[in-house]
Amino acid sequence: MLFIVSTPIGNLKDITFRAIETLKTVSLIACEDTRHTKKLLSHYGISTPTTSYFEYNKIQKGEYLLKFLKEGKDVALVSDSGTPGISDPGFNIVRLAIENNIPVTIIPGPSAIISGLVLSGMPTDSFIFEGFLSPKPGRRRNELKTLCQEKRTIVIYESPHRLLKTLKDILDIMGDRDVAICREVTKVFEEALRLKASEALEHFTKNEPRGEFIVVIKGAE
């Protein structure tokens, strides 16, 4: 069986008893980054073997994991943080397992998307998640143009070195609407800023962006 296991997005205490039990009892753990995951495993005294499974080896390693699963062995899939399959290659092995009639189950837990959305204070009854916008300026601006009339709350991820460019594009294309900028969620220096797009741009122009960001944008009126 393939177990999709959610892991902490920052605070190592944010993991379920069932997730720990599963990680201890499966035959193999497929990790986005084995070095990162081993910090979590070491913290909880888990010695299960690990193997890497990430964007650039997903085809080759997917076949390896499928062979492992077909032998009747249990595999846990984890990402660097949160729930696997969201903005990472996890969905590929899930789909491969389903296509080959391998049982798949999930051990639910933390999700950066939901955490940022709830912290934002914006409507949560209907929202869309766009992952990371394109790093290419023209394509990113076009993506934002397609979202201009979107009435649902919009959630995206952004890296620190692109945050200012994205905020400027949001202001230029979508107007000075409400945004929430969340970073270091569940960690000691957790921060959730609820501002206008112009205020957020001014803030991060003066204060260098650090960490990974969840950006929540108010839907169109």
The 8 nearest C-alpha neighbors of each residue, nearest first, counted from 0:
[[1, 73, 102, 103, 101, 2, 74, 68],
 [0, 2, 103, 74, 75, 73, 102, 104],
 [1, 3, 75, 104, 105, 4, 76, 103],
 [4, 2, 105, 76, 106, 75, 104, 1],
 [5, 3, 106, 77, 76, 2, 105, 18],
 [4, 6, 82, 108, 81, 107, 106, 109],
 [5, 7, 81, 80, 14, 4, 109, 82],
 [8, 6, 13, 9, 81, 80, 11, 14],
 [9, 7, 80, 81, 10, 109, 6, 111],
 [10, 8, 7, 186, 185, 11, 184, 183],
 [9, 11, 12, 185, 186, 13, 7, 8],
 [12, 10, 13, 7, 9, 14, 39, 8],
 [13, 11, 10, 14, 7, 15, 9, 6],
 [14, 12, 7, 11, 10, 15, 109, 6],
 [15, 13, 12, 7, 6, 18, 16, 108],
 [14, 16, 18, 17, 19, 13, 108, 107],
 [17, 15, 19, 18, 20, 14, 21, 13],
 [16, 18, 20, 15, 19, 21, 106, 14],
 [19, 17, 21, 15, 20, 16, 106, 22],
 [20, 18, 22, 16, 21, 17, 23, 15],
 [19, 21, 17, 23, 18, 22, 16, 24],
 [22, 20, 18, 24, 23, 19, 17, 25],
 [23, 21, 19, 20, 24, 25, 18, 75],
 [24, 22, 20, 21, 45, 47, 25, 19],
 [23, 25, 21, 22, 20, 26, 47, 73],
 [26, 24, 73, 27, 74, 22, 21, 23],
 [25, 27, 73, 74, 72, 24, 47, 48],
 [26, 28, 74, 48, 25, 49, 47, 75],
 [27, 29, 49, 75, 74, 76, 30, 50],
 [30, 28, 76, 50, 51, 52, 49, 75],
 [31, 29, 51, 32, 77, 33, 52, 78],
 [30, 32, 53, 78, 52, 79, 51, 33],
 [33, 31, 30, 35, 34, 51, 36, 79],
 [32, 34, 36, 30, 35, 51, 37, 31],
 [35, 33, 37, 32, 36, 38, 30, 31],
 [34, 36, 32, 33, 37, 38, 79, 39],
 [37, 35, 33, 39, 38, 34, 40, 32],
 [36, 38, 40, 34, 39, 35, 41, 33],
 [39, 37, 41, 36, 40, 35, 42, 34],
 [40, 38, 42, 37, 36, 41, 43, 11],
 [39, 41, 37, 45, 43, 42, 38, 44],
 [40, 42, 44, 38, 43, 39, 37, 45],
 [41, 43, 39, 40, 44, 38, 45, 11],
 [44, 42, 40, 41, 45, 39, 19, 38],
 [43, 45, 41, 42, 40, 46, 23, 39],
 [44, 46, 40, 43, 23, 47, 41, 22],
 [45, 47, 48, 44, 40, 23, 41, 49],
 [46, 48, 45, 23, 27, 49, 26, 28],
 [49, 47, 27, 28, 46, 50, 26, 29],
 [50, 48, 28, 27, 29, 47, 33, 30],
 [49, 51, 29, 30, 28, 33, 52, 48],
 [50, 52, 30, 29, 33, 31, 32, 53],
 [51, 53, 31, 30, 29, 57, 60, 56],
 [54, 52, 31, 57, 55, 56, 88, 51],
 [53, 55, 57, 88, 56, 87, 52, 31],
 [54, 56, 53, 57, 58, 52, 59, 88],
 [55, 57, 59, 58, 53, 60, 54, 52],
 [56, 58, 60, 61, 54, 53, 59, 55],
 [59, 57, 61, 60, 56, 62, 55, 91],
 [58, 60, 61, 62, 56, 57, 63, 64],
 [61, 59, 63, 57, 62, 58, 56, 64],
 [60, 62, 58, 64, 57, 63, 59, 92],
 [63, 61, 65, 60, 64, 59, 66, 58],
 [62, 64, 60, 66, 61, 65, 67, 59],
 [65, 63, 67, 61, 66, 62, 60, 68],
 [64, 66, 62, 68, 67, 63, 61, 69],
 [67, 65, 69, 63, 64, 68, 62, 70],
 [66, 68, 64, 65, 70, 69, 72, 63],
 [69, 67, 65, 72, 70, 71, 66, 64],
 [70, 68, 66, 71, 67, 65, 72, 101],
 [69, 71, 68, 67, 72, 66, 65, 73],
 [72, 70, 69, 68, 73, 67, 0, 101],
 [71, 73, 68, 70, 67, 26, 74, 0],
 [72, 74, 0, 25, 26, 1, 68, 71],
 [73, 75, 27, 1, 25, 28, 26, 2],
 [76, 74, 2, 28, 1, 3, 29, 27],
 [75, 77, 29, 3, 4, 28, 2, 30],
 [78, 76, 30, 4, 83, 29, 5, 75],
 [79, 77, 31, 83, 80, 30, 81, 82],
 [78, 80, 31, 32, 35, 36, 77, 81],
 [81, 79, 8, 78, 7, 6, 82, 9],
 [80, 82, 110, 6, 109, 8, 5, 7],
 [81, 83, 5, 110, 109, 84, 6, 85],
 [84, 82, 78, 89, 77, 85, 5, 81],
 [83, 85, 89, 90, 87, 88, 86, 82],
 [84, 86, 87, 83, 82, 89, 90, 88],
 [87, 85, 130, 84, 88, 131, 83, 89],
 [86, 88, 84, 85, 89, 83, 54, 90],
 [89, 87, 54, 90, 91, 53, 84, 57],
 [90, 88, 84, 91, 83, 87, 92, 93],
 [89, 91, 84, 93, 88, 92, 94, 87],
 [92, 90, 94, 89, 93, 88, 95, 57],
 [91, 93, 95, 94, 90, 89, 61, 96],
 [94, 92, 90, 96, 91, 95, 97, 89],
 [93, 95, 97, 91, 92, 96, 90, 98],
 [96, 94, 92, 98, 93, 97, 91, 99],
 [95, 97, 101, 99, 93, 94, 98, 92],
 [96, 98, 100, 94, 99, 95, 101, 93],
 [99, 97, 95, 96, 100, 94, 101, 93],
 [100, 98, 96, 97, 101, 95, 65, 69],
 [101, 99, 97, 98, 96, 102, 95, 103],
 [100, 102, 96, 99, 97, 0, 103, 68],
 [103, 101, 0, 100, 1, 104, 97, 96],
 [104, 102, 1, 0, 2, 101, 105, 97],
 [103, 105, 2, 3, 1, 102, 106, 0],
 [106, 104, 3, 2, 107, 4, 103, 5],
 [105, 107, 4, 3, 18, 5, 108, 2],
 [108, 106, 5, 105, 4, 109, 82, 3],
 [107, 109, 5, 110, 6, 106, 14, 82],
 [110, 108, 81, 7, 5, 82, 6, 8],
 [109, 111, 81, 112, 113, 82, 114, 108],
 [110, 112, 114, 113, 115, 81, 8, 109],
 [113, 111, 115, 110, 114, 116, 154, 213],
 [112, 114, 116, 115, 110, 111, 117, 109],
 [115, 113, 111, 117, 116, 112, 118, 110],
 [116, 114, 118, 112, 113, 117, 213, 111],
 [115, 117, 113, 119, 114, 118, 112, 215],
 [116, 118, 114, 119, 115, 120, 113, 123],
 [119, 117, 115, 116, 120, 114, 191, 181],
 [120, 118, 116, 179, 121, 117, 115, 215],
 [119, 121, 118, 117, 122, 116, 123, 179],
 [120, 122, 119, 123, 217, 152, 116, 117],
 [123, 121, 124, 152, 120, 125, 126, 151],
 [122, 124, 125, 126, 121, 116, 117, 152],
 [123, 125, 122, 126, 151, 152, 121, 116],
 [126, 124, 123, 151, 152, 122, 127, 150],
 [127, 125, 152, 151, 153, 123, 124, 128],
 [128, 126, 153, 154, 152, 129, 151, 125],
 [127, 129, 154, 130, 155, 153, 126, 112],
 [128, 130, 155, 154, 131, 127, 132, 153],
 [131, 129, 155, 156, 128, 86, 132, 154],
 [132, 130, 156, 157, 155, 129, 133, 86],
 [133, 131, 139, 130, 134, 129, 142, 155],
 [132, 134, 139, 135, 138, 131, 136, 142],
 [135, 133, 136, 132, 139, 161, 138, 131],
 [134, 136, 133, 138, 137, 139, 140, 132],
 [137, 135, 139, 138, 140, 134, 133, 164],
 [138, 136, 140, 139, 135, 141, 133, 142],
 [137, 139, 141, 140, 135, 136, 133, 142],
 [140, 138, 133, 142, 136, 141, 137, 132],
 [139, 141, 143, 137, 142, 138, 136, 144],
 [142, 140, 144, 138, 143, 139, 137, 145],
 [141, 143, 139, 145, 140, 144, 138, 146],
 [142, 144, 146, 140, 141, 145, 147, 139],
 [145, 143, 141, 147, 146, 142, 140, 172],
 [144, 146, 142, 143, 147, 141, 148, 149],
 [147, 145, 143, 149, 144, 148, 142, 173],
 [148, 146, 144, 173, 149, 145, 143, 219],
 [147, 149, 219, 146, 150, 145, 218, 220],
 [148, 150, 146, 147, 219, 151, 218, 152],
 [151, 149, 218, 219, 148, 220, 152, 217],
 [150, 152, 126, 218, 125, 149, 153, 127],
 [151, 153, 126, 218, 217, 216, 127, 122],
 [154, 152, 216, 127, 215, 126, 128, 151],
 [155, 153, 215, 128, 214, 127, 129, 216],
 [156, 154, 130, 129, 214, 131, 128, 213],
 [157, 155, 213, 131, 130, 212, 214, 158],
 [158, 156, 212, 131, 162, 213, 211, 155],
 [157, 159, 211, 161, 160, 162, 212, 156],
 [160, 158, 208, 162, 209, 161, 210, 211],
 [159, 161, 158, 162, 208, 163, 209, 164],
 [162, 160, 164, 159, 158, 163, 165, 157],
 [161, 163, 165, 159, 164, 160, 157, 158],
 [164, 162, 166, 165, 161, 167, 200, 203],
 [165, 163, 167, 161, 162, 166, 168, 136],
 [164, 166, 168, 162, 167, 163, 169, 161],
 [167, 165, 169, 163, 168, 164, 200, 162],
 [166, 168, 170, 164, 165, 169, 171, 163],
 [167, 169, 165, 171, 166, 170, 172, 164],
 [170, 168, 166, 173, 172, 167, 171, 165],
 [169, 171, 174, 167, 175, 168, 173, 172],
 [172, 170, 168, 169, 174, 167, 173, 175],
 [171, 173, 169, 170, 174, 168, 144, 143],
 [174, 172, 169, 147, 170, 171, 175, 176],
 [175, 173, 170, 176, 172, 171, 169, 196],
 [176, 174, 196, 170, 195, 197, 177, 173],
 [175, 177, 195, 174, 196, 178, 217, 173],
 [178, 176, 195, 217, 194, 196, 216, 175],
 [179, 177, 216, 215, 194, 195, 196, 193],
 [178, 180, 193, 215, 119, 192, 214, 194],
 [179, 181, 214, 192, 191, 213, 215, 178],
 [182, 180, 191, 213, 190, 212, 115, 179],
 [181, 183, 212, 184, 190, 189, 211, 210],
 [182, 184, 189, 186, 188, 185, 210, 190],
 [183, 185, 189, 182, 186, 9, 181, 190],
 [186, 184, 10, 9, 189, 183, 187, 8],
 [187, 185, 189, 183, 9, 184, 188, 10],
 [188, 186, 189, 185, 183, 184, 10, 9],
 [189, 187, 186, 183, 190, 184, 185, 182],
 [190, 188, 183, 184, 186, 187, 182, 185],
 [189, 191, 182, 181, 188, 192, 183, 184],
 [190, 192, 181, 180, 193, 182, 179, 189],
 [193, 191, 180, 179, 194, 190, 181, 199],
 [194, 192, 179, 178, 191, 180, 119, 195],
 [195, 193, 178, 177, 198, 199, 192, 179],
 [194, 196, 177, 198, 197, 176, 178, 175],
 [195, 197, 199, 175, 198, 170, 176, 178],
 [198, 196, 200, 195, 199, 175, 201, 170],
 [199, 197, 201, 195, 200, 196, 194, 202],
 [198, 200, 202, 196, 201, 197, 194, 195],
 [199, 201, 197, 198, 203, 202, 166, 204],
 [200, 202, 198, 204, 199, 203, 197, 205],
 [203, 201, 199, 205, 204, 200, 206, 198],
 [202, 204, 206, 205, 200, 201, 207, 208],
 [203, 205, 201, 202, 206, 200, 207, 163],
 [204, 206, 203, 202, 201, 207, 200, 208],
 [207, 205, 203, 204, 202, 208, 201, 209],
 [206, 208, 203, 209, 205, 204, 159, 202],
 [209, 207, 159, 203, 206, 210, 162, 160],
 [210, 208, 159, 207, 211, 182, 160, 212],
 [211, 209, 159, 182, 183, 212, 208, 158],
 [210, 212, 158, 182, 159, 157, 209, 213],
 [213, 211, 182, 157, 181, 156, 158, 214],
 [212, 214, 156, 181, 115, 155, 180, 157],
 [215, 213, 180, 155, 179, 154, 156, 212],
 [214, 216, 154, 179, 178, 153, 155, 116],
 [217, 215, 178, 153, 152, 177, 218, 154],
 [218, 216, 152, 177, 178, 153, 176, 219],
 [217, 219, 150, 152, 151, 149, 216, 153],
 [218, 220, 150, 148, 149, 217, 147, 151],
 [219, 150, 218, 148, 217, 149, 151, 176]]
